[in-house]
Amino acid sequence: MKTLEELCFNNTFSQLTDHEFYSKVDTTPLNNQHLISFNANAAALIGLDIHEQSRDDFCDIISGKTPLHNFFTLAMCYAGHQFGQFVPRLGDGRAILLGQLEHDNKKWDLQLKGAGPTPYSRGSDGRAVLRSTIREYLCSEAMHGLGIASSRALCMLGSDEEVYREQIESGAMLVRMAPSHIRFGTFEYFYYTNQHRALQELADYLITEHYPALCDIENPYLALLSQCIDNTALLIAQWQAVGFSHGVMNTDNMSIHGLTLDYGPFGFLDAFKPDYICNHSDYQGRYAFKNQPEMGLFNLSCLAQALLPLICNDSDKAAELARAELAKYQSLHLEYYHQLINSKLGLGKVLADDIVLQKELLNLLQQNQTDYTIFFRALSNNDDKLADMFIPRENFDRWFASYQQRLRLENTTAADRKSCMLKTNPKYILRNYLLETAIERANNEKNYADIENLLQVMSSPFDEHPEFEHFAGLPPEWASQIQLSCSS
């Protein structure tokens, strides 16, 4: 494993020739910054020795205060559709890219979030607060633990710096990782500014760096769109299957790699409520839990629009080809989703009547406001108290009888089925009340124990963790009063 100095940073994104891809910026370190948490699992991805976190100068180096010689700090430019409205210029307002690392044939961009203002900050301070940093740090790892593609988090820094949002809060910094931080909105920026040469350079860069198999395809740009459609269909199916609500599915928050990016006002379902809106700022419910698949298609349509000049010189033909690819999204998403729900039920290949069985169960969960995660974990264990979660009980009994009949068509033993279901249905999810408790202790007591405990549990949420059994129970009554906004 390597020291910080031995990490071989590159920044291939900075080698793009068009100056509008990014702005060269310097980081602005926090006052009296200190390490709050270090993620050994993420460090292993880049080959970083975990003992480096103990260095006196670790925070200074990783924050860019004492930069390594091969850092090239920049802020990326992009646009985006925000709550359905196009915003022509956004960009990294509080994120700064350190550079690219390659380890075990995988590429990772390291990016600071909260490292100070950039040309895209729009008058803001470029800072992150401890509250939102804890949320992203833990949820990115929780999503990875659930097997869902996500940005990762290397470490989190705290400070004595005061940052004003709705009130004075403590400033913090996140060091996050992703194959790249290119978004749907990155392509939109160059499309809507009629910079088609830069648009092609961006697409060529992405294909060469991250999708080299597409290079030899007759129409690599159409193939790139197809890949993004498939990635996004799977991602949102996984969100729906695990009960995750993103909260701000704007195109500038959609990763071109099909991974979960930009954790703000997110939430996992407690009681099963398809209308659940986790973002208090989402007044119209655009990004309600049940709407996420539809919003995925909207965002992909925006990406397809931006790629039209590359797909074909004939605009009508380009639109026809893009529409044909977009038409595949719904069936792809449903295929992924129904298979995931079948897996949660311990069933194999989706048969014709399975979708009815799934819908009947979800209707029961909704009618009875049954806790989504606890129910499926109990079903995995064939808990005798399952029926007690439903009123009237006979409605569940009828469904359960149909379920038992369907199980008899499977060629698996009960023991094997239970083993598979326990690896599919998590015991732990990162509920917002758990985060609120950890945030309160961190802010008020400078006590970070809950952060470390949640990081441990959420990194392996299918395991029993008997010492943390209290993280797996029903949320307290006050949890329903938690409100999150775009500043969360």
N, C-alpha and C positions, 0 to 999 in steps of 0.2 A: 504494500500500500504506500501511497505517496504523501509527501509533505505538501504544503500549500505551494512552495516554490517549485516543486517537481510537477505540478499540474501543468499540462501543456495546453494553454489557452490559445484558441484561434478565434477569429470572428469572421466567418465567411459572409455573413450578412453585410458587414461593412465593406466588402469588396464589390458589392453591386455598384454599377457606374453612375446611376442616376442619383443626384444629390438629394432628391426628395424622399428617398426611402427612409431616411433617418436624419437625426441631428446629433452631432457630436456634443456630448455634455460631460460635465464633471459631477461627481456625487457630492452631496452635502451631508457629511456624517452627523449623527445625532449627538446631543450634549450628554456627556458621561454615559455613553452606551455600554451595555453589558450583555452577556449571553444569557438568555432565558432558557432556551432548549436547543438541543442538537439532535438531529435524527440520524442515527447510525445506519439505518437501512438505506436512506437516500445517499449518505456518504459513500456507501459501498458501490453505488451505481456509477460514481465518477472516480472510484479508486482512491478516495481520500482516507488517510489514516485517521481513525476516530480520536486518537490522542492529540491531534492538532487543535481540537477544541480547547485544550487546557493551556495553550500558549497565551502569554500575556498580550501578544499583539494580534491574536486571532480576530477579534472584532474590528480592529483597525484595518486589517488586510481585507477581510471579507466584505467590509462596507465601502472599500475604496479610499479610505482615509490615508492608508499607506499602500497604494496600489502596487500590484505586481507588474513587472516590466511588460508583460504581454496582455494586460488589460486594455480593452478598447471600449470605453464606456459610451453608449449611445442610447437614444430614445427613438423608438420606431414611430413612423407616421402611418395613420390609417383613418378611414372614415367609418360610417356605420349607420344602420337603421336602428334608432332607439325608440322603442315602443311604437314601431311602425313608421316613424318619421325619419327621413334621411337627413343626417348631419354630415356636411361635406368634409369637415376636418376635425379629427379627434387626436389620436396619437397617445403615446405613453405619457400621461400627465403626472404620474407618480411612480413610474417604473423605469429602471435604467438597466440595460443589458451589459453584463460584464464581459461575456465572451462565450465561445463554444468549446466544449471538451469532448473528447472521444475516448471511450473506455469499453473494452470487450465488444468492439465493433458497433457500439451504439453512440449516438451523438446527443449531447445535452447542452442546452443553452442555460447559463446561470443568469438570473435576473434579480435585481434588488427592487423591492416594492416598499416605497416610503423613503427613498434616498434623496429627496429634495426636488426642487422645481425643474421643469424642462420647458422647451418652447411650446409644448402642448398642454401646459398646466392650466391655461385659461385664467390666469390671475390667482390660482390657488397656490398652496404652499408645497405641494408635492410630497406631503407627509402621509403616513399611515398611523392610525392610533392602535394602541395595544388591543383594544376590543376586537377590531376587525382582523388584526394580524393573528390573534389566537384562533379566530374562527377559520381563517383560511389555512393556517398551519395544520390544524387538527383535521379539518374536513378533507383536504387533499390526500392525507394519509388514510383517512377512514374510507374514502372512495376506492383508493388502491387496494385496501384490505378487503373490500367487497368484490374485487375483481373488475372494477369499472375504470376505464381509461381516464387518467387525470394528470394534471401538472403535479409535481412533487414538491416537498418542502425540505430544504437542507437544514435550516436553522432559523431561529427567531431572536432578534435583539431587542432589548428594552432600553429605556433611557430616562433621564430626568427632564427631558424637554416637554414643554407644555404645547399642546396642539388644540386649536379650537374647532369643534364641529358644532353640535347643538349646545355643547358645554365644553369646559376645559378638560382635556384628557391627556393621558401619557402618550408620547410619541414612541413608535416602535418601527422595526424594519423586518421584513421577511426576505429570505434568500430562497427563491423558488427555481424549479428546474422543469424544462420541457424540451422535447426534440427541437421545437422552435416556438416562438410566440407569434407566428403569422396567423392572422385572423381572416374570416370572410371579408371583414371591412377593409383589410389591407388591399385586396383586389378591387374593392369598390372605389377606393380613393383614386386609383389610377384610371379606372374606367370612366368615372364621372368627370375627371379633369382632362379627358381625352388624351391621356399619355399612354397610348397603346404600345409604344416601343418599351416603355418601362413596365407595362403590364405583362408583356411577353417575357421580359428579362426576369421578372418576379416568378412567373410560372415556370420558366426554364430552371431557375435556381431551385425552386421547391422540388421539381421532378428530379433533377440531378442529385440533389443532396439527400432527399428523403424517399423518393419513389423511383429509383433508377430502373425498375422493371418496366416502367411506362415509356422509357426513352425509345424503345424499338417498335412501339405501337404506331400504326399508321396515323392516328389522330391523338397524340398524347394529351392534348388539352381537354378533349371530350372524355378521355379515359380518366383524367384527373377529376373531372366533375363526377364521373361515375363512382370513383373511389370515395370521394367525399360524401356522396349520397349514401353509399353502403355504410361507411363509418358512422355517419350521423344517425342513420336508421337504427343501427345496433346500439349506439350510445343512449339514445332516448328510450329505446325499449328496455335497456338496463335500468335507466332512471325510474321508469314506470314500474318495473317489476320489483324494485327494492323500495319504492315509495319515496323517492327523492324529488324535490322540487327546486329548480335552480333559482327562480325569482327574477332574473334579469337576462333573458335570452335574446339580447340584442345581437346584431351581426358582428359588432365589435367585440363581443364576448364569446364568439363561436370559433373554436380552434379549427384550423384547416386540417389538423391531424385527427379530428374526431375524438378529442379528449375533453374532459370537464375542465373549464378554465374560468378564472375570476369568480371566486367565492365571496359573495356579498350577502344579501338577504335570502339565503337558502333555508330549506327545512326538510326534515324527514317526517313523513306522516306518523302521527300517533294513532288516533282513531282514523279509520278509512273514510276520507272525505274527498271525493273527486273534485269538488269545487274549492279545495284548499288553496288559499293565496298566502304565500309566505312573506310577500313584500308589501308592507303597508303603503308604499309609494305607488303601487300598481292599482290605481283607483278603479280601473275598468276590468280588472281581472284578466288582462291579456295573457299573462303567464301563469294562470292557475294551473294546478297539477294536471287536470284533465286536458288542458289545451297544449301541453308541451309537444305532442306529436305533430299537431297542426302547425305550431310555430317553427318546428324543425323544417317543415316543408317550405314555409314562407322564407326562412333564412337561406335555404338552399336555392330557392328561386332567385333571391337577390345575388347569390354567388354566381348562379348560372348566367344571369344578366350581365354580370361583370366579365364573364369569360367569353361572351359571344364573339367579340372581334378576333379571338384566337381560334375558336372552334371552326369558323369558316369565313372566308371573305364575303360570301353571299349572306347578307344579314337574315334573309328569310329562311335560307337553308340552315343557318346556324341556330336560329330560333326553333326550327322544326327538330333538329337533332337534340337540342337541350331539353325541349319538352318531352321527347321520347325517353330521355334518361330520368327526368323528374317524375314521369308517370310510373316509374318502378318503385318509387320511395314507399308509398303506402303499403304495397304488398310485402316489400322487404321488411318494413317496420313491424307489420302484423305477424309475419312469419317468425321474426326474432322474438317478439313479445309473447306470442302464444307458446312457443317452445320454452321460454324462460318460466312462464307460469306453470306449464306442465312439469318442468323440473322441480319447481317448488312443491308441487303435489306428488312428487315421486313417480311421475309418469314419463314414459319414453316418447316415441314419435307421436305427434299430434294427430289424433283420429277425428273423424268428421264431427262426432258428438262432443268432443272435448271442449270446444269453444263454448258450447251451451253450459257445460258443467262449470267452466271457469266463470262465466258471466253470472250464473246463479249464485256462486259463492261470493263474488264481489258485491252483488246486490245485498246479500245477507250481511256482509261485513259493514256495508254502508248503512243499512237500515238499523243495525244494532250498535253502530258506532264502536265496533270492535277494534281493538288495537291490532294494526296490520302485522307488525313484526312479531309480537307475542303470539298471535294466533298461529302463524305459519311455523314458528319454532315449536309450539305445543303440538301441532299436527305432525311434525317430524318425530316427536317423541311419543306420539299416539297417547297423549295425555287424557286421562279419564275425565278431566274437568272441561274438556273442549266444549261440550254442549251447554255448559253453564254460562258460556259467554254470549248466549243468544236467548232472546225473548221474543216470541214464544219458542220454547225449546224444540217443539215438533218440527218447525221449519228447518232447523239444522239437521234434525234426525233424518228428514226426507232427503236432504242433500247428501248427507253422510252415507246413506244407504246406496245412493247412485254412485257415489265415489268408491265405496267398497266393491260394488259390482264392476266398475271400470278397472280397479286394481287387479281383479282376477284375470284380466286379459294380458297382464304383464308377465314376463318370464323371469321375474326376479324374486328372491326370497324377501321376507319381511325385514330380516336383519340387514341385507344389502340395501334395501330401499331406505331404511332408516339412516344408514351410514351416509348415503348419497344426499338425502334431504338435509341432514345436519350440516353438510358441507355447502348447501345451497341456501338455506334459510338462516340468516345470522341471528345470533343470540343478542348481539349488541348493535345499536345504531347510534350515531352521534346526534342525540336529541338536543333541541335548543335549550332545554332547561339545564342539561349537563354543562353546556357551554356557558350559560349565564352564571352558573355557580362557580365555574373555573375562572371566568372573567372577573367576577366580584372579588374572589380571594386574591387574584393577581393584582387588581387595582388597589384594593383597600388594605391588604396585608402583605403585599409583595411575596405572597406564598404561591409557588408554582407547582406544588405537588400534584394538584388535580390535572394540570397539563401533561405531566409525565405519565400519570396513571392512565389518562384517556388515550394518550399516544400509544401506550403499550396495548391497551385493550382493543382499540379501534384498528390497530395494525393486523390483528388476527381475530376478527369479530365472530368467527364461527366456533372458536374454542370456548371452553366452559369458564375459565377464569373465576373459580369459586371465591377468591378473595375480593373480587369486584362484583359480586352478585347484585349489589344495590344499583349498579348501572343498568341492569336489565329489567327492572320493574316498570310498572305503570308510572307515567309522569304525575307529579303532584298537581293539585288543582290550579295552583298559581301559574303553571306552565302555559295554560291557554291564554293568559294575559300578555305574554311576551309579544312585543311588536318590533318588527325589523324593517329597516328602510334601506335605500340605496347607499346610505353612509355606513351601514353595518359591516 
